[in-house]
């Protein structure tokens, strides 16, 4: 049922997701099983992460990285062709 790409694992009242910093994870601790189930339904069961701040931040981070990579490739191609800006 988990569809969020940043989900890693869960154990008891803990939920582990990809961290914002490379090679880290973020742990969320819930006060009770009902709160955890509610959070999973509202966020983790959705491909876009629902309203989860971390998921939104990670999507933005990867979109920015993709954009920077695309721009770097385009600049490299222009340089190879001898074209200026």
Helices and strands as residue ranges (DSSP letters): E 7-11, E 14-18, E 25-29, H 33-39, I 40-44, H 53-81
